[in-house]
């Protein structure tokens, strides 16, 4: 009887192993052809084991994580230089739903762009921020409009120029820009605190 139980356990294990291999073959071969990628799990995302499904959005995002609605999901997405005249405009309700994940950004009056403004502590801090933005923009293949006036007043504007409005890559890039540390002007920070109070 002990031998029979042991044999049954081995059989169950082998069946599980065969099923697991079949699933991983499906993940590796079939799903990428259907516009999905898999990569290691990022905490907080739905997954299969230690893998997470990542969707490809042609002409928009090279890798879409989740709904791209939280700061974490937006930052985990990859633009991969996929923007162009065929990039879909993001509907106004989709933009509004994601703006809560980007509290430092403001929607333009016409709804075609988002922008972020601040006063840096000094010239060096402003240039350090702009150089960091440049590195992120180059690695993602999507570029914002950058403005520096009065030697430390910084403004970043995002819009997909080829389509004359906002696309998902704009929001992804904004979220990645928000990870850059900034030396703000103490006076500007104080005025921001007063406005929020």
C-alpha positions in Angstrom: 0.0 0.0 0.0 2.9 2.4 0.7 4.3 1.7 -2.7 0.9 2.5 -4.3 0.5 5.8 -2.5 4.0 6.8 -3.4 3.4 5.8 -7.1 0.2 7.8 -7.2 2.0 10.9 -5.7 4.8 10.5 -8.4 2.1 10.2 -11.1 0.4 13.4 -9.8 3.7 15.2 -9.7 4.5 14.2 -13.2 1.1 15.3 -14.5 1.6 18.6 -12.8 5.0 18.9 -14.3 3.7 18.2 -17.8 0.8 20.7 -17.4 3.3 23.4 -16.1 5.6 22.8 -19.1 2.6 23.1 -21.4 1.5 26.3 -19.8 5.0 27.8 -20.1 5.3 26.7 -23.7 2.0 28.5 -24.3 3.3 31.6 -22.5 6.6 31.5 -24.4 5.3 30.8 -27.9 1.6 31.5 -28.4 0.7 34.6 -26.4 3.6 36.9 -27.7 2.1 36.3 -31.1 -1.2 37.6 -29.9 0.2 40.8 -28.6 1.2 39.8 -25.0 4.5 39.7 -23.3 5.4 38.2 -19.9 8.0 39.4 -17.5 8.9 39.0 -13.8 6.2 40.1 -11.4 6.1 43.6 -10.0 4.4 43.6 -6.7 0.8 44.7 -6.8 0.0 43.3 -10.3 -2.0 40.2 -11.2 0.2 37.4 -12.2 0.7 33.8 -13.1 3.2 32.5 -10.5 6.1 34.9 -10.6 5.2 36.2 -14.1 3.0 39.1 -15.0 1.1 39.6 -18.3 2.2 42.7 -20.2 0.2 43.9 -23.2 1.6 45.4 -26.4 -0.4 48.4 -27.8 0.7 48.9 -31.4 1.6 52.6 -32.3 1.4 53.6 -28.6 3.1 51.6 -25.9 5.7 48.8 -26.3 4.6 47.3 -22.9 1.4 48.1 -21.1 1.3 47.0 -17.4 -2.1 46.6 -15.8 -4.5 49.4 -16.8 -1.7 52.0 -16.6 -3.9 53.8 -14.1 -1.7 54.0 -11.0 1.7 55.7 -10.6 3.3 52.2 -10.3 1.6 50.8 -13.4 2.4 54.0 -15.4 6.1 53.8 -14.4 6.3 50.1 -15.3 5.1 50.7 -18.8 7.6 51.0 -21.7 7.0 53.5 -24.5 9.8 52.2 -26.7 9.5 55.0 -29.3 6.1 53.7 -30.5 4.5 57.2 -31.0 3.5 58.6 -34.3 0.6 59.8 -36.5 -1.1 56.4 -35.8 -0.9 56.7 -32.0 -4.5 56.9 -30.7 -5.7 59.9 -28.8 -6.5 59.2 -25.2 -10.2 60.0 -24.6 -10.9 62.8 -22.1 -12.4 60.4 -19.5 -9.3 58.2 -19.7 -7.0 61.3 -19.2 -9.1 62.5 -16.2 -9.1 59.0 -14.6 -5.3 58.9 -14.7 -4.6 62.5 -13.6 -5.0 61.5 -10.0 -1.9 59.3 -10.5 0.0 62.5 -11.6 -0.8 65.1 -8.9 2.0 67.5 -10.0 0.7 67.8 -13.5 -2.1 70.1 -14.8 -4.3 69.6 -17.8 -4.3 72.5 -20.3 -7.5 74.4 -20.9 -8.0 72.7 -24.3 -7.2 69.3 -22.9 -4.4 68.7 -25.5 -1.4 68.7 -23.1 -0.3 68.3 -19.5 2.3 70.4 -17.8 4.3 70.6 -14.7 5.9 73.8 -13.3 8.2 74.7 -10.4 11.0 77.0 -9.3 14.3 75.2 -8.7 16.6 76.2 -5.8 19.2 77.5 -8.3 20.5 77.1 -11.9 22.4 73.9 -11.2 19.3 72.2 -9.7 17.2 73.3 -12.7 19.7 72.0 -15.2 20.2 68.7 -13.2 16.4 68.1 -13.5 16.3 69.0 -17.2 19.3 66.7 -17.9 17.6 63.8 -16.1 14.4 64.4 -18.1 16.4 64.3 -21.2 17.9 60.9 -20.3 14.5 59.4 -19.6 13.0 60.9 -22.8 15.9 59.4 -24.9 15.5 56.0 -23.3 11.8 55.9 -23.9 11.8 57.5 -27.3 9.3 60.2 -26.4 10.2 63.8 -25.8 8.5 66.6 -23.9 8.8 70.4 -24.4 11.2 71.8 -21.8 11.3 75.4 -20.8 13.8 77.2 -18.5 13.2 80.9 -17.8 14.6 83.3 -15.2 17.5 80.9 -14.7 15.4 78.5 -12.5 11.8 78.6 -13.5 11.1 75.1 -15.0 8.2 74.1 -17.1 7.7 70.7 -18.7 4.9 70.2 -21.3 3.8 66.8 -22.7 1.6 66.2 -25.7 1.9 63.9 -28.7 2.6 66.4 -31.5 1.9 64.0 -34.3 -1.7 63.7 -33.3 -2.2 67.1 -31.7 -3.2 65.9 -28.3 -2.6 63.5 -25.4 -1.8 59.8 -25.7 -0.9 57.2 -23.1 2.8 57.7 -23.7 2.5 61.3 -22.5 1.2 60.0 -19.1 3.7 57.3 -18.9 6.5 59.7 -19.4 5.0 62.2 -16.9 5.0 59.4 -14.3 8.7 58.6 -15.0 9.6 62.3 -14.8 8.0 62.4 -11.4 10.7 60.0 -10.1 13.4 62.6 -10.6 14.5 64.3 -7.3 14.4 68.0 -7.5 16.0 70.7 -5.3 13.0 73.2 -5.1 13.3 76.8 -4.1 12.3 77.0 -0.4 10.3 80.1 -1.1 8.4 78.3 -3.9 7.7 75.3 -1.6 6.4 77.6 1.1 4.0 79.3 -1.4 2.8 75.9 -2.7 2.0 74.8 0.9 0.1 78.0 1.5 -2.0 77.5 -1.7 -2.9 74.0 -0.6 -3.9 75.0 2.9 
